[in-house]
């Protein structure tokens, strides 16, 4: 506590220690005066004020540094999220969407145009029907490289391959075939079939 007197009316005053050097109000005459105990010279008063200013500045500095650290950490987290996590997450989502779209297109294409395996099976069936001895038919398995099932630009399938079968005399003859097929409403329709012995 600081014990001092009012400089205007002489009223004894008691102020908090933390109010040293600050303006206080005399309750008797309502005069504003500094809370300085008697016997304190100007140098001590100036030193106390300087210490108080430095303490306030140091506190503000600490708060400023703490605020800058928090802002820096927040900015770092945001930048990592924005430029590392978010693009990877968006890319994964885009890949899933692309994969789903590609699968839907493939399913739709299969429903409308058929596929290579279906074209092979249909071509083998039509070739077998044309042969003299269907029971002796032997297609190469697995499919060899000289057999091809390709979808043309018109949506038709062109199947090229060969087959072994017996002729009228029981001899096994290898024949090449080229088959044009069209997939229509869940069924394979024969467009043309050319066969020739090797």
C-alpha positions in Angstrom: 0.0 0.0 0.0 1.1 3.6 -0.7 0.4 6.2 2.0 0.5 9.7 0.7 -1.4 13.0 1.1 -3.5 15.1 -1.3 -1.5 18.0 -2.5 -4.6 20.2 -2.6 -6.4 19.6 0.7 -3.9 17.6 2.7 -6.2 14.6 3.1 -4.3 11.4 3.9 -4.7 8.8 1.1 -4.0 5.1 0.8 -3.6 3.7 -2.7 -2.8 0.2 -4.0 0.9 -0.6 -4.7 0.0 -1.3 -8.3 -1.2 2.3 -8.8 2.2 3.8 -8.0 2.8 6.7 -10.4 -0.7 6.6 -11.7 -3.4 9.3 -11.3 -5.7 8.8 -8.4 -8.7 10.9 -7.2 -8.9 12.4 -3.8 -12.3 11.5 -2.2 -12.5 14.8 -0.3 -11.7 17.5 -2.9 -12.0 15.4 -6.0 -8.6 16.5 -7.2 -6.5 14.2 -9.4 -3.0 13.5 -8.3 -0.2 10.9 -8.7 0.1 8.1 -6.2 3.6 8.8 -5.0 4.7 8.3 -1.4 6.5 11.2 0.3 10.2 11.2 0.0 10.3 9.6 -3.5 12.4 11.7 -5.8 12.0 12.2 -9.5 14.7 9.6 -10.5 13.0 6.8 -8.5 9.7 7.8 -10.0 11.2 7.8 -13.6 12.8 4.4 -13.0 9.5 2.9 -11.8 7.7 4.3 -14.8 10.3 2.9 -17.2 10.1 -0.5 -15.5 6.3 -0.4 -15.9 6.5 0.5 -19.5 9.1 -2.2 -20.2 6.9 -4.8 -18.4 3.9 -3.8 -20.5 6.0 -3.8 -23.7 7.4 -7.2 -22.8 3.9 -8.6 -22.2 2.7 -7.2 -25.5 5.7 -8.7 -27.2 5.1 -12.1 -25.8 1.4 -12.0 -26.8 2.5 -10.8 -30.3 4.9 -13.7 -30.7 2.4 -16.2 -29.4 -0.2 -14.8 -31.9 2.3 -15.1 -34.8 3.2 -18.7 -33.8 -0.5 -19.6 -33.8 -1.1 -17.9 -37.1 1.9 -19.6 -38.6 0.8 -23.0 -37.5 -2.7 -22.4 -38.8 -1.3 -21.2 -42.1 1.0 -24.3 -42.4 -1.9 -26.6 -41.6 -4.1 -24.9 -44.2 -1.4 -25.0 -46.9 -0.7 -28.7 -46.3 -4.5 -29.4 -46.4 -5.0 -27.2 -49.5 -2.0 -28.3 -51.6 -1.3 -31.8 -50.4 -4.4 -33.5 -49.0 -7.2 -31.8 -51.0 -5.7 -32.4 -54.5 -5.0 -36.1 -53.5 -8.5 -36.5 -52.2 -10.0 -34.8 -55.3 -7.9 -37.0 -57.6 -9.0 -40.1 -55.8 -12.6 -39.0 -56.1 -12.1 -38.1 -59.8 -10.5 -41.6 -60.4 -13.5 -43.2 -58.8 -15.8 -41.2 -61.0 -13.8 -42.0 -64.1 -13.7 -45.7 -63.2 -17.5 -45.7 -62.6 -18.1 -43.9 -65.9 -15.8 -46.2 -67.8 -17.5 -49.3 -66.3 -20.9 -47.9 -67.2 -19.8 -47.2 -70.8 -18.3 -50.7 -71.1 -21.5 -52.2 -69.7 -23.6 -50.1 -72.1 -21.3 -51.0 -75.0 -21.5 -54.7 -74.2 -25.2 -54.5 -74.1 -25.4 -52.8 -77.5 -22.4 -54.2 -79.4 -21.4 -57.4 -77.6 -17.8 -58.5 -76.8 -15.0 -60.5 -78.3 -15.7 -63.7 -76.4 -19.3 -63.6 -77.5 -18.3 -63.0 -81.1 -15.9 -66.0 -80.9 -18.6 -68.3 -79.5 -21.1 -67.2 -82.1 -18.6 -67.6 -85.0 -17.7 -71.1 -83.9 -21.3 -72.0 -83.8 -22.0 -70.7 -87.3 -18.8 -72.3 -88.7 -19.7 -75.7 -87.1 -23.1 -75.6 -88.8 -21.5 -75.2 -92.2 -19.1 -78.1 -91.9 -19.9 -81.6 -93.2 -18.9 -83.4 -90.0 -19.8 -81.2 -87.0 -18.9 -83.9 -84.6 -15.2 -83.8 -85.7 -14.8 -80.1 -85.4 -11.7 -79.0 -83.4 -11.0 -75.3 -82.9 -7.5 -74.4 -81.5 -7.5 -74.0 -77.7 -6.3 -71.7 -76.3 -7.0 -69.3 -79.1 -3.8 -68.9 -81.2 -2.4 -65.6 -82.3 -3.7 -66.0 -85.9 -7.3 -65.8 -84.7 -8.7 -62.4 -84.3 -12.1 -61.0 -83.2 -12.3 -57.2 -84.0 -15.1 -54.8 -83.8 -15.3 -52.7 -87.0 -16.3 -49.0 -87.2 -19.8 -50.0 -88.2 -20.4 -51.9 -85.0 -20.0 -55.3 -86.6 -17.6 -58.0 -85.5 -15.1 -59.6 -87.9 -13.8 -62.9 -86.7 -10.9 -64.6 -88.5 -9.6 -68.0 -87.6 -9.2 -71.7 -88.6 -10.8 -75.0 -87.8 -9.9 -78.7 -88.2 -12.7 -81.0 -89.4 -13.2 -84.2 -91.4 -14.3 -84.1 -95.0 -16.6 -86.7 -96.7 -13.8 -89.2 -96.9 -12.8 -88.9 -93.2 -9.6 -87.0 -93.8 -9.0 -84.1 -91.4 -8.7 -80.8 -93.2 -7.8 -77.4 -91.8 -10.0 -74.5 -93.1 -9.6 -70.8 -92.7 -12.8 -68.8 -92.0 -13.8 -65.1 -91.9 -17.1 -64.4 -90.2 -19.0 -61.1 -90.1 -21.4 -60.8 -87.2 -23.8 -58.2 -85.8 -24.9 -58.1 -82.2 -28.6 -57.2 -82.0 -30.9 -57.2 -79.0 -28.9 -59.9 -77.1 -28.4 -62.2 -80.1 -25.6 -62.6 -82.6 -26.7 -62.4 -86.3 -24.6 -63.8 -89.1 -23.8 -61.2 -91.8 -21.4 -63.3 -93.9 -19.2 -66.4 -93.6 -16.3 -67.3 -95.9 -14.5 -70.5 -95.6 -11.5 -71.9 -97.6 -9.3 -74.9 -97.2 -5.6 -74.3 -96.6 
